[in-house]
Amino acid sequence: MATQDAKKNETKNGSSKSTGSTSRSSNGRSSGGRNKSGSEGGDRSAFFGGSTGALLGAVVAGAAVGLAANRGRKLLMQTPAFVSGNWDDALRTEHKMTLALFDQLEATSDDAATTRAGLLMKIKYALSKHALQEENVIYPVMRDANEAHDADELNGEHGYVKQFLYDLENMDKSSPDFLPKVGEFRTLLEGHIRNEEDNIFPRLRATMTDEQNRKVTLAMNKEGLKLA
């Protein structure tokens, strides 16, 4: 009986040792698996984090280049006004440039509808920028100089300029009525320009000091850059 009991105890102890070994082996594998998984997760995090940082950097750099290019374009579009000197000389330069576009438009034929549309778009842009400069700077200066009547009259003529632009934009560009409408528009515009260049601008300029002239020129160019 004693011998049988001893054998049973040996068998039981061996089984217990085997179970413990198996458990430790299992725990070791589990721990190792977790460490490996954690390491892989960290690698993936570092990889994606680096890619995201590079992507964000590229986006920021691209935006900066775009802003710089846009500013350069604006300065280029306003260059004729800048190099003309004083505000009145700059406006005269813009008048000449706009009438040159009318020359091109009036030289087109009825089968050049696309060319007409493109030139009309350029005229609209030129006149919109020009009007913004006058309405937001020059005409207010005129009112401060007791020239409110003339300022309001000129501002009212801008309304007819916009009306002509609207009508021409909505006309069939290949219509035989298109160029006669352009001619009417030019007649109005040339009368407006002559009044400004021969009467309004010289009279207003004569009331200004050099410092006032400098400030008005700077303010007008700032307005022009908004639509450049």
ROSE-4610 file (N, C-alpha, C; in Angstrom, 1 decimal, always signed):
// ROSE-4610
residu = [M/M/M/A/A/A/T/T/T/Q/Q/Q/D/D/D/A/A/A/K/K/K/K/K/K/N/N/N/E/E/E/T/T/T/K/K/K/N/N/N/G/G/G/S/S/S/S/S/S/K/K/K/S/S/S/T/T/T/G/G/G/S/S/S/T/T/T/S/S/S/R/R/R/S/S/S/S/S/S/N/N/N/G/G/G/R/R/R/S/S/S/S/S/S/G/G/G/G/G/G/R/R/R/N/N/N/K/K/K/S/S/S/G/G/G/S/S/S/E/E/E/G/G/G/G/G/G/D/D/D/R/R/R/S/S/S/A/A/A/F/F/F/F/F/F/G/G/G/G/G/G/S/S/S/T/T/T/G/G/G/A/A/A/L/L/L/L/L/L/G/G/G/A/A/A/V/V/V/V/V/V/A/A/A/G/G/G/A/A/A/A/A/A/V/V/V/G/G/G/L/L/L/A/A/A/A/A/A/N/N/N/R/R/R/G/G/G/R/R/R/K/K/K/L/L/L/L/L/L/M/M/M/Q/Q/Q/T/T/T/P/P/P/A/A/A/F/F/F/V/V/V/S/S/S/G/G/G/N/N/N/W/W/W/D/D/D/D/D/D/A/A/A/L/L/L/R/R/R/T/T/T/E/E/E/H/H/H/K/K/K/M/M/M/T/T/T/L/L/L/A/A/A/L/L/L/F/F/F/D/D/D/Q/Q/Q/L/L/L/E/E/E/A/A/A/T/T/T/S/S/S/D/D/D/D/D/D/A/A/A/A/A/A/T/T/T/T/T/T/R/R/R/A/A/A/G/G/G/L/L/L/L/L/L/M/M/M/K/K/K/I/I/I/K/K/K/Y/Y/Y/A/A/A/L/L/L/S/S/S/K/K/K/H/H/H/A/A/A/L/L/L/Q/Q/Q/E/E/E/E/E/E/N/N/N/V/V/V/I/I/I/Y/Y/Y/P/P/P/V/V/V/M/M/M/R/R/R/D/D/D/A/A/A/N/N/N/E/E/E/A/A/A/H/H/H/D/D/D/A/A/A/D/D/D/E/E/E/L/L/L/N/N/N/G/G/G/E/E/E/H/H/H/G/G/G/Y/Y/Y/V/V/V/K/K/K/Q/Q/Q/F/F/F/L/L/L/Y/Y/Y/D/D/D/L/L/L/E/E/E/N/N/N/M/M/M/D/D/D/K/K/K/S/S/S/S/S/S/P/P/P/D/D/D/F/F/F/L/L/L/P/P/P/K/K/K/V/V/V/G/G/G/E/E/E/F/F/F/R/R/R/T/T/T/L/L/L/L/L/L/E/E/E/G/G/G/H/H/H/I/I/I/R/R/R/N/N/N/E/E/E/E/E/E/D/D/D/N/N/N/I/I/I/F/F/F/P/P/P/R/R/R/L/L/L/R/R/R/A/A/A/T/T/T/M/M/M/T/T/T/D/D/D/E/E/E/Q/Q/Q/N/N/N/R/R/R/K/K/K/V/V/V/T/T/T/L/L/L/A/A/A/M/M/M/N/N/N/K/K/K/E/E/E/G/G/G/L/L/L/K/K/K/L/L/L/A/A/A]
num = [1/1/1/2/2/2/3/3/3/4/4/4/5/5/5/6/6/6/7/7/7/8/8/8/9/9/9/10/10/10/11/11/11/12/12/12/13/13/13/14/14/14/15/15/15/16/16/16/17/17/17/18/18/18/19/19/19/20/20/20/21/21/21/22/22/22/23/23/23/24/24/24/25/25/25/26/26/26/27/27/27/28/28/28/29/29/29/30/30/30/31/31/31/32/32/32/33/33/33/34/34/34/35/35/35/36/36/36/37/37/37/38/38/38/39/39/39/40/40/40/41/41/41/42/42/42/43/43/43/44/44/44/45/45/45/46/46/46/47/47/47/48/48/48/49/49/49/50/50/50/51/51/51/52/52/52/53/53/53/54/54/54/55/55/55/56/56/56/57/57/57/58/58/58/59/59/59/60/60/60/61/61/61/62/62/62/63/63/63/64/64/64/65/65/65/66/66/66/67/67/67/68/68/68/69/69/69/70/70/70/71/71/71/72/72/72/73/73/73/74/74/74/75/75/75/76/76/76/77/77/77/78/78/78/79/79/79/80/80/80/81/81/81/82/82/82/83/83/83/84/84/84/85/85/85/86/86/86/87/87/87/88/88/88/89/89/89/90/90/90/91/91/91/92/92/92/93/93/93/94/94/94/95/95/95/96/96/96/97/97/97/98/98/98/99/99/99/100/100/100/101/101/101/102/102/102/103/103/103/104/104/104/105/105/105/106/106/106/107/107/107/108/108/108/109/109/109/110/110/110/111/111/111/112/112/112/113/113/113/114/114/114/115/115/115/116/116/116/117/117/117/118/118/118/119/119/119/120/120/120/121/121/121/122/122/122/123/123/123/124/124/124/125/125/125/126/126/126/127/127/127/128/128/128/129/129/129/130/130/130/131/131/131/132/132/132/133/133/133/134/134/134/135/135/135/136/136/136/137/137/137/138/138/138/139/139/139/140/140/140/141/141/141/142/142/142/143/143/143/144/144/144/145/145/145/146/146/146/147/147/147/148/148/148/149/149/149/150/150/150/151/151/151/152/152/152/153/153/153/154/154/154/155/155/155/156/156/156/157/157/157/158/158/158/159/159/159/160/160/160/161/161/161/162/162/162/163/163/163/164/164/164/165/165/165/166/166/166/167/167/167/168/168/168/169/169/169/170/170/170/171/171/171/172/172/172/173/173/173/174/174/174/175/175/175/176/176/176/177/177/177/178/178/178/179/179/179/180/180/180/181/181/181/182/182/182/183/183/183/184/184/184/185/185/185/186/186/186/187/187/187/188/188/188/189/189/189/190/190/190/191/191/191/192/192/192/193/193/193/194/194/194/195/195/195/196/196/196/197/197/197/198/198/198/199/199/199/200/200/200/201/201/201/202/202/202/203/203/203/204/204/204/205/205/205/206/206/206/207/207/207/208/208/208/209/209/209/210/210/210/211/211/211/212/212/212/213/213/213/214/214/214/215/215/215/216/216/216/217/217/217/218/218/218/219/219/219/220/220/220/221/221/221/222/222/222/223/223/223/224/224/224/225/225/225/226/226/226/227/227/227/228/228/228]
x = [+0.8/+0.0/+0.9/+2.0/+2.8/+3.5/+3.9/+4.5/+3.6/+2.4/+1.3/+1.1/+1.0/+0.8/+1.9/+3.2/+4.3/+4.3/+3.9/+3.8/+2.8/+1.7/+0.6/+1.1/+1.8/+2.3/+3.3/+4.2/+5.2/+4.5/+3.4/+2.7/+2.0/+1.4/+0.7/+1.7/+2.9/+3.9/+4.4/+4.6/+5.1/+4.1/+2.8/+1.7/+1.7/+1.9/+1.9/+3.0/+4.2/+5.4/+5.1/+4.6/+4.3/+3.3/+2.3/+1.3/+1.9/+2.8/+3.4/+4.3/+5.1/+5.9/+5.2/+4.0/+3.2/+2.6/+2.2/+1.7/+2.7/+4.0/+5.0/+5.3/+5.4/+5.6/+4.6/+3.3/+2.2/+2.3/+2.6/+2.7/+3.8/+4.9/+6.1/+5.7/+5.0/+4.6/+3.6/+2.7/+1.7/+2.4/+3.3/+4.0/+4.8/+5.5/+6.2/+5.4/+4.2/+3.2/+2.8/+2.6/+2.2/+3.3/+4.5/+5.6/+5.8/+5.7/+5.8/+4.8/+3.5/+2.4/+2.6/+3.1/+3.3/+4.3/+5.4/+6.5/+6.0/+5.2/+4.7/+3.7/+2.9/+2.0/+2.8/+3.9/+4.7/+5.3/+5.8/+6.4/+5.4/+4.1/+3.1/+2.8/+2.7/+2.4/+3.4/+4.7/+5.8/+5.7/+5.4/+5.4/+4.3/+3.1/+2.0/+2.1/+2.7/+2.9/+3.9/+4.9/+5.9/+5.3/+4.4/+3.8/+2.8/+2.1/+1.1/+1.9/+3.0/+3.7/+4.3/+4.8/+5.3/+4.2/+3.0/+1.9/+1.4/+1.3/+0.9/+2.0/+3.2/+4.3/+4.1/+3.8/+3.7/+2.5/+1.4/+0.2/+0.5/+1.2/+1.5/+2.4/+3.4/+4.3/+3.6/+2.7/+1.9/+1.1/+0.4/-0.4/+0.4/+1.6/+2.5/+2.9/+3.2/+3.6/+2.4/+1.2/+0.0/-0.3/-0.1/-0.3/+0.7/+1.9/+3.0/+2.7/+2.3/+2.0/+0.8/-0.2/-1.4/-1.0/-0.2/+0.3/+1.1/+1.9/+2.7/+1.9/+0.8/-0.1/-0.8/-1.3/-1.9/-1.0/+0.2/+1.2/+1.4/+1.5/+1.7/+0.5/-0.7/-1.9/-2.0/-1.5/-1.5/-0.3/+0.6/+1.9/+1.7/+0.8/+0.6/+0.2/-0.6/-0.9/+0.2/+1.0/+2.2/+3.2/+3.5/+4.6/+4.1/+2.8/+2.3/+2.6/+2.8/+3.1/+1.9/+1.4/+0.3/-1.0/-2.0/-3.3/-4.0/-3.9/-4.5/-3.8/-2.5/-1.8/-2.1/-2.2/-2.6/-3.9/-4.9/-6.2/-6.3/-5.5/-5.4/-4.8/-3.8/-3.2/-4.2/-5.0/-6.1/-7.1/-7.5/-8.4/-7.9/-6.6/-6.0/-6.0/-5.7/-5.6/-7.0/-8.0/-9.4/-9.9/-9.6/-10.0/-9.2/-8.0/-7.3/-8.0/-8.6/-9.4/-10.7/-11.3/-12.4/-12.0/-10.8/-10.3/-10.3/-9.8/-9.7/-11.1/-12.0/-13.4/-14.1/-13.9/-14.6/-14.0/-12.8/-12.2/-12.6/-13.4/-13.9/-15.0/-15.2/-16.4/-17.4/-18.6/-19.7/-19.4/-18.4/-18.1/-17.0/-16.7/-15.7/-16.3/-17.4/-18.1/-17.3/-16.4/-15.6/-14.6/-14.0/-13.0/-13.7/-14.9/-15.7/-16.0/-16.4/-16.7/-15.5/-14.3/-13.1/-12.7/-12.8/-12.4/-13.4/-14.7/-15.7/-15.4/-14.9/-14.6/-13.4/-12.4/-11.3/-11.7/-12.6/-13.1/-13.9/-14.7/-15.4/-14.5/-13.5/-12.5/-11.8/-11.3/-10.6/-11.5/-12.7/-13.6/-14.1/-14.2/-14.6/-13.6/-12.3/-11.2/-11.1/-11.2/-11.1/-12.2/-13.4/-14.5/-14.4/-13.9/-13.6/-12.7/-11.6/-10.6/-11.3/-12.0/-12.7/-13.8/-14.6/-15.8/-15.4/-14.3/-13.9/-12.8/-12.2/-11.2/-11.4/-11.4/-11.3/-12.6/-13.8/-15.0/-15.3/-14.9/-15.0/-14.1/-12.9/-12.0/-12.6/-13.3/-14.0/-15.1/-15.8/-16.9/-16.3/-15.2/-14.5/-14.0/-13.8/-13.3/-14.4/-15.6/-16.8/-17.1/-16.8/-17.1/-18.1/-19.1/-20.0/-20.9/-21.3/-22.2/-21.5/-20.3/-19.5/-19.3/-19.0/-18.7/-19.9/-21.1/-22.3/-22.7/-22.4/-22.7/-21.8/-20.5/-19.6/-20.0/-20.4/-20.8/-22.0/-22.9/-24.1/-23.8/-22.8/-22.5/-21.9/-21.3/-20.7/-21.9/-23.0/-24.2/-24.6/-24.5/-24.8/-23.7/-22.4/-21.4/-21.7/-22.1/-22.5/-23.7/-24.6/-25.8/-25.3/-24.4/-23.9/-23.2/-22.4/-21.7/-22.7/-23.8/-24.8/-25.5/-25.9/-26.6/-25.7/-24.4/-23.5/-23.2/-23.1/-22.8/-24.0/-25.2/-26.4/-26.8/-26.1/-26.4/-25.7/-26.3/-25.6/-24.4/-23.2/-22.0/-21.8/-22.5/-22.5/-23.5/-24.3/-25.4/-24.9/-25.5/-25.1/-25.4/-26.2/-26.4/-25.4/-24.5/-23.5/-22.6/-21.9/-20.9/-21.6/-22.8/-23.4/-23.6/-24.0/-24.1/-22.8/-21.7/-20.4/-20.1/-20.4/-20.2/-20.9/-22.1/-22.9/-22.2/-21.7/-21.0/-19.7/-19.0/-17.8/-18.0/-19.1/-19.4/-19.6/-20.4/-20.7/-19.4/-18.6/-17.3/-16.3/-16.2/-15.3/-15.7/-17.0/-17.5/-17.1/-17.3/-17.0/-15.5/-14.7/-13.2/-12.7/-13.3/-12.9/-13.2/-14.3/-14.7/-13.8/-13.4/-12.5/-11.1/-10.6/-9.2/-9.0/-10.0/-9.9/-10.3/-11.3/-11.9/-11.7/-12.2/-12.3/-10.9/-10.1/-8.8/-7.9/-7.7/-6.8/-7.3/-8.6/-9.2/-9.0/-9.2/-9.0/-7.5/-6.7/-5.2/-4.7/-5.3/-4.8/-5.1/-6.1/-6.5/-5.6/-4.8/-4.0/-2.6/-2.2/-0.8/+0.0/+1.3/+2.1/+1.8/+1.6/+1.3/-0.1/-1.1/-2.4/-2.4/-1.7/-1.5/-0.9/+0.1/+0.8/-0.2/-0.9/-1.9/-3.0/-3.5/-4.6/-4.1/-2.9/-2.3/-2.1/-1.6/-1.4/-2.8/-3.8/-5.1/-5.7/-5.6/-6.2/-5.5/-4.2/-3.5/-3.9/-4.1/-4.6/-6.0/-6.8/-8.1/-8.0/-7.1/-6.9/-6.4/-5.6/-5.1/-6.2/-7.3/-8.4/-9.0/-9.0/-9.6/-8.5/-7.3/-6.2/-6.1]
y = [-1.2/+0.0/+1.2/+1.2/+2.4/+2.6/+1.5/+1.7/+2.2/+1.8/+2.3/+3.8/+4.2/+5.6/+6.5/+6.0/+6.7/+6.9/+5.9/+6.0/+7.0/+7.0/+8.0/+9.4/+9.6/+11.0/+11.4/+10.5/+10.8/+11.2/+10.4/+10.7/+12.1/+12.4/+13.7/+14.8/+14.7/+15.7/+16.0/+14.9/+15.1/+15.8/+15.4/+16.1/+17.6/+17.9/+19.3/+20.1/+19.4/+20.1/+20.4/+19.4/+19.5/+20.6/+20.7/+21.8/+23.1/+23.3/+24.5/+24.9/+23.9/+24.2/+24.7/+24.0/+24.4/+25.8/+26.1/+27.4/+28.5/+28.2/+29.2/+29.4/+28.3/+28.4/+29.2/+28.9/+29.7/+31.1/+31.4/+32.8/+33.5/+32.8/+33.4/+33.7/+32.8/+33.1/+34.2/+34.3/+35.4/+36.7/+36.8/+38.0/+38.4/+37.4/+37.7/+38.2/+37.7/+38.1/+39.5/+39.9/+41.2/+42.2/+41.9/+42.8/+43.0/+41.9/+42.0/+42.9/+42.7/+43.5/+44.9/+45.2/+46.6/+47.2/+46.5/+47.0/+47.3/+46.4/+46.7/+47.9/+48.0/+49.2/+50.5/+50.4/+51.6/+52.0/+50.9/+51.2/+51.8/+51.2/+51.7/+53.2/+53.5/+54.8/+55.8/+55.4/+56.3/+56.5/+55.4/+55.5/+56.4/+56.2/+57.1/+58.5/+58.6/+60.0/+60.7/+60.1/+60.7/+61.1/+60.2/+60.5/+61.7/+61.7/+62.8/+64.1/+64.1/+65.3/+65.8/+64.9/+65.3/+65.9/+65.2/+65.7/+67.1/+67.3/+68.6/+69.7/+69.3/+70.2/+70.6/+69.6/+69.9/+70.8/+70.6/+71.4/+72.9/+73.0/+74.4/+75.1/+74.3/+74.9/+75.3/+74.5/+74.8/+76.0/+76.1/+77.3/+78.5/+78.5/+79.6/+80.1/+79.1/+79.4/+80.0/+79.5/+80.0/+81.4/+81.7/+83.1/+84.0/+83.6/+84.4/+84.7/+83.7/+83.8/+84.8/+84.7/+85.5/+87.0/+87.2/+88.5/+89.1/+88.2/+88.7/+89.1/+88.3/+88.6/+89.9/+90.1/+91.4/+92.6/+92.5/+93.6/+93.8/+92.7/+92.8/+93.6/+93.2/+93.8/+95.3/+95.7/+97.1/+97.9/+97.2/+97.9/+99.1/+99.1/+100.3/+101.5/+101.3/+102.4/+102.9/+101.9/+102.2/+103.0/+102.6/+103.3/+104.6/+104.8/+106.1/+107.3/+107.0/+108.1/+108.5/+109.7/+110.2/+109.6/+109.7/+109.1/+109.5/+110.8/+111.2/+110.7/+110.6/+110.0/+108.5/+107.9/+106.4/+106.2/+107.0/+106.9/+107.2/+108.1/+108.4/+107.2/+106.6/+105.4/+104.3/+104.1/+103.1/+103.4/+104.7/+105.1/+104.7/+104.9/+104.6/+103.1/+102.3/+100.9/+100.3/+100.9/+100.4/+100.8/+102.0/+102.3/+101.5/+101.0/+100.1/+98.8/+98.3/+97.1/+97.3/+98.5/+98.8/+98.8/+99.3/+99.3/+97.8/+96.9/+95.5/+94.9/+95.3/+94.7/+95.2/+96.5/+97.0/+96.5/+95.9/+95.4/+94.0/+93.4/+92.0/+91.9/+90.7/+90.5/+89.6/+89.5/+88.8/+87.3/+86.7/+85.3/+85.1/+86.1/+86.0/+86.2/+85.4/+85.5/+85.2/+84.2/+83.9/+85.0/+85.5/+86.6/+87.8/+88.1/+89.2/+89.0/+87.8/+87.5/+87.7/+87.3/+87.4/+88.9/+89.7/+91.1/+91.8/+91.5/+92.1/+91.8/+90.6/+90.2/+91.1/+91.3/+92.1/+93.6/+94.1/+95.4/+95.6/+94.6/+94.6/+94.6/+93.8/+93.7/+95.1/+95.6/+96.9/+98.0/+98.1/+99.1/+98.9/+97.7/+97.4/+97.8/+97.5/+97.9/+99.5/+100.1/+101.5/+102.2/+101.7/+102.3/+102.2/+101.0/+100.8/+101.9/+102.1/+103.1/+104.5/+104.9/+106.2/+106.3/+105.3/+105.4/+105.4/+104.6/+104.5/+105.4/+106.2/+107.1/+108.5/+108.6/+109.9/+110.6/+110.0/+110.7/+111.2/+110.4/+110.9/+112.1/+112.0/+113.2/+114.4/+114.2/+115.3/+115.9/+115.1/+115.6/+116.4/+115.9/+116.6/+118.0/+118.1/+119.3/+120.2/+119.9/+120.7/+120.5/+119.3/+119.0/+117.8/+117.9/+116.8/+116.6/+117.7/+117.7/+116.9/+117.2/+116.5/+115.1/+114.8/+113.5/+112.6/+113.1/+112.4/+112.1/+113.1/+113.0/+111.9/+111.9/+110.9/+109.5/+109.5/+108.2/+107.6/+108.5/+108.1/+107.6/+108.2/+107.7/+106.3/+106.0/+104.6/+103.6/+104.0/+103.1/+102.8/+103.7/+103.4/+102.6/+102.8/+101.9/+100.4/+100.2/+98.8/+98.3/+99.2/+98.8/+98.3/+99.1/+98.6/+97.3/+97.1/+95.9/+94.7/+94.9/+93.9/+93.6/+94.6/+94.4/+93.6/+94.0/+93.4/+91.9/+91.7/+90.3/+89.4/+89.9/+89.1/+89.1/+89.8/+89.8/+88.7/+88.3/+87.3/+88.0/+87.4/+88.1/+88.1/+87.2/+87.2/+88.0/+88.7/+89.5/+90.8/+91.2/+92.4/+93.7/+93.5/+94.6/+94.8/+93.9/+93.9/+95.1/+95.3/+96.4/+97.7/+98.0/+99.3/+99.6/+98.5/+98.7/+99.0/+98.4/+98.7/+100.2/+100.6/+102.0/+103.0/+102.7/+103.6/+103.6/+102.5/+102.3/+103.2/+103.1/+103.8/+105.4/+105.8/+107.2/+107.7/+107.0/+107.4/+107.4/+106.4/+106.3/+107.4/+107.7/+108.8/+110.1/+110.4/+111.7/+111.7/+110.6/+110.5/+110.8/+110.2/+110.3/+111.7/+112.4/+113.7/+114.7/+114.5/+115.4/+115.2/+114.0/+113.7/+114.3/+114.0/+114.3/+115.8/+116.5/+117.9/+118.8/+118.4/+119.3/+118.8/+117.7/+117.2/+117.0/+116.2/+115.8/+117.0/+117.9/+119.0/+119.9/+120.1/+121.0/+120.4/+119.1/+118.4/+118.4/+118.1/+118.0/+119.4/+120.5/+121.8/+122.1/+121.5/+121.7/+121.0/+120.0/+119.1/+119.6/+119.4/+119.5/+118.3/+118.3/+117.1/+115.9/+116.2/+115.1/+114.5/+115.3/+114.8/+114.0/+114.5/+113.8/+112.5/+112.4/+111.1/+110.1/+110.6/+109.7/+109.3/+110.1/+109.7/+108.7/+108.9/+107.9/+106.6/+106.6/+105.3/+104.6/+105.4/+104.8/+104.2/+104.9/+104.5/+103.1/+103.1/+101.8/+100.6/+100.9/+99.8/+99.3/+100.2/+99.8/+99.0/+99.4/+98.7/+97.3/+97.1/+95.7/+94.8/+95.3/+94.4/+93.7/+94.2/+93.6/+93.2/+93.4/+93.0/+91.5]
z = [+0.0/+0.0/+0.0/+0.8/+0.9/-0.5/-1.1/-2.4/-3.4/-3.4/-4.4/-4.1/-2.8/-2.5/-3.0/-2.9/-3.3/-4.8/-5.5/-7.0/-7.4/-6.7/-7.0/-6.8/-5.7/-5.4/-6.5/-6.9/-7.9/-9.2/-9.6/-10.8/-10.7/-9.5/-9.3/-9.4/-8.8/-8.8/-10.2/-10.9/-12.3/-13.2/-13.0/-13.7/-13.4/-12.1/-11.7/-12.3/-12.3/-12.9/-14.4/-15.1/-16.5/-16.8/-16.0/-16.1/-15.9/-14.9/-14.6/-15.7/-16.3/-17.4/-18.6/-18.9/-20.0/-19.8/-18.6/-18.3/-18.5/-18.0/-18.2/-19.6/-20.4/-21.8/-22.5/-22.1/-22.7/-22.4/-21.1/-20.7/-21.4/-21.6/-22.4/-23.8/-24.4/-25.8/-25.9/-24.9/-24.9/-24.7/-23.8/-23.5/-24.8/-25.4/-26.6/-27.7/-27.8/-28.8/-28.6/-27.3/-27.0/-27.4/-27.0/-27.3/-28.8/-29.5/-31.0/-31.6/-31.1/-31.6/-31.3/-30.0/-29.6/-30.5/-30.8/-31.6/-33.0/-33.6/-34.9/-34.9/-33.9/-33.8/-33.7/-32.9/-32.8/-34.2/-34.9/-36.2/-37.2/-37.1/-38.0/-37.7/-36.4/-35.9/-36.4/-36.3/-36.7/-38.2/-38.9/-40.4/-40.9/-40.4/-40.8/-40.3/-39.1/-38.5/-39.4/-39.9/-40.8/-42.1/-42.7/-43.9/-43.8/-42.7/-42.5/-42.4/-41.6/-41.4/-42.8/-43.6/-44.9/-45.8/-45.7/-46.5/-46.1/-44.8/-44.3/-44.6/-44.6/-45.0/-46.4/-47.3/-48.7/-49.0/-48.2/-48.4/-48.0/-46.8/-46.4/-47.4/-47.9/-48.8/-50.1/-50.5/-51.8/-51.6/-50.4/-50.1/-50.1/-49.5/-49.5/-50.9/-51.8/-53.1/-53.9/-53.6/-54.3/-53.9/-52.6/-52.1/-52.7/-52.8/-53.3/-54.8/-55.5/-57.0/-57.2/-56.3/-56.4/-56.2/-55.2/-54.9/-56.0/-56.6/-57.7/-58.9/-59.2/-60.3/-60.0/-58.8/-58.5/-58.7/-58.3/-58.5/-60.0/-60.7/-62.2/-62.8/-62.4/-63.0/-62.6/-61.5/-61.0/-61.5/-62.1/-62.5/-63.4/-64.4/-65.2/-64.3/-63.3/-62.4/-61.6/-61.1/-60.2/-61.0/-62.2/-63.0/-63.6/-63.6/-64.2/-63.2/-62.0/-61.0/-60.2/-60.4/-59.6/-60.0/-59.1/-59.3/-60.6/-61.0/-62.2/-63.5/-63.4/-64.6/-64.7/-63.5/-63.6/-64.2/-63.8/-64.4/-65.9/-66.3/-67.8/-68.5/-67.9/-68.5/-68.6/-67.6/-67.7/-68.7/-68.9/-69.9/-71.3/-71.6/-72.9/-73.1/-72.0/-72.2/-72.5/-71.9/-72.1/-73.5/-74.0/-75.3/-76.4/-76.0/-76.9/-77.1/-76.0/-76.0/-76.9/-76.8/-77.7/-79.2/-79.5/-80.8/-81.3/-80.5/-80.9/-81.1/-80.2/-80.3/-81.5/-81.8/-83.0/-84.3/-84.3/-85.5/-85.8/-84.9/-85.1/-86.1/-86.6/-87.5/-86.8/-87.4/-86.8/-86.6/-87.3/-87.1/-86.0/-85.3/-84.3/-82.9/-82.7/-81.4/-80.2/-80.3/-79.1/-78.8/-79.8/-79.6/-79.0/-79.5/-78.9/-77.4/-77.1/-75.7/-74.8/-75.3/-74.5/-74.4/-75.4/-75.3/-74.4/-74.5/-73.6/-72.2/-71.9/-70.5/-70.0/-70.9/-70.5/-70.3/-71.1/-70.9/-69.6/-69.3/-68.0/-66.9/-66.9/-65.8/-65.6/-66.7/-66.7/-66.1/-66.6/-66.1/-64.7/-64.3/-62.9/-61.9/-62.2/-61.4/-61.4/-62.5/-62.7/-61.8/-62.0/-61.3/-59.7/-59.3/-57.9/-57.3/-58.0/-57.6/-57.5/-58.5/-58.6/-57.5/-57.4/-56.5/-55.1/-54.8/-53.3/-52.9/-53.8/-53.4/-54.1/-55.4/-56.1/-55.9/-56.0/-55.8/-54.4/-53.4/-52.0/-51.8/-52.4/-52.2/-52.9/-54.0/-54.7/-53.8/-53.1/-52.3/-51.1/-50.6/-49.5/-49.9/-51.2/-51.8/-52.4/-51.9/-52.3/-53.8/-54.3/-55.7/-55.8/-54.8/-54.7/-55.9/-56.5/-57.7/-58.8/-59.1/-60.2/-59.9/-58.6/-58.1/-58.3/-58.0/-58.1/-59.6/-60.4/-61.8/-62.5/-62.1/-62.7/-62.2/-60.9/-60.3/-61.0/-61.3/-62.0/-63.4/-64.1/-65.4/-65.3/-64.2/-64.0/-64.1/-63.6/-63.7/-65.1/-66.0/-67.4/-68.0/-67.6/-68.0/-67.7/-66.5/-66.1/-66.8/-67.2/-68.0/-69.4/-70.0/-71.3/-71.2/-70.2/-70.0/-69.9/-69.1/-68.9/-70.2/-71.0/-72.2/-73.2/-73.3/-74.3/-73.9/-72.6/-72.2/-72.5/-72.6/-72.8/-74.3/-75.1/-76.5/-77.3/-78.4/-79.3/-79.9/-79.6/-80.0/-81.5/-82.2/-83.7/-84.3/-83.5/-84.1/-84.8/-85.9/-86.6/-85.7/-84.7/-83.8/-82.7/-82.6/-81.5/-81.6/-82.7/-82.9/-82.8/-83.3/-83.1/-81.6/-80.8/-79.4/-78.7/-79.2/-78.7/-79.0/-80.2/-80.6/-79.7/-79.3/-78.4/-77.0/-76.6/-75.3/-75.3/-76.4/-76.5/-76.5/-77.2/-77.2/-75.8/-75.0/-73.6/-72.8/-73.0/-72.2/-72.6/-73.8/-74.3/-73.7/-73.7/-73.1/-71.6/-70.9/-69.5/-69.3/-70.1/-70.0/-70.3/-71.3/-71.6/-70.5/-69.9/-68.8/-67.6/-67.3/-66.2/-66.5/-67.7/-68.0/-68.2/-68.9/-69.2/-68.1/-67.3/-66.3/-64.9/-64.6/-63.2/-62.6/-63.2/-62.6/-62.4/-63.4/-63.2/-62.1/-62.0/-60.9/-59.6/-59.4/-58.1/-57.8/-58.7/-58.4/-57.9/-58.5/-58.1/-56.6/-56.0/-54.6/-53.7/-54.1/-53.2/-53.0/-51.8/-51.4/-51.9/-51.9/-52.4/-51.5/-50.2/-49.3/-49.5/-49.8/-50.1/-51.4/-52.4/-53.6/-53.5/-52.6/-52.3/-51.7/-50.7/-50.0/-50.9/-51.7/-52.6/-53.6/-54.1/-55.1/-54.4/-53.2/-52.5/-52.2/-51.8/-51.5/-52.7/-53.9/-55.1/-55.6/-55.4/-55.8/-54.9/-53.7/-52.8/-53.2/-53.6/-54.1/-55.4/-56.2/-57.5/-57.3/-56.2/-56.0/-55.5/-55.0/-54.6/-55.7/-56.9/-58.1/-59.1/-58.7/-59.7/-59.8]
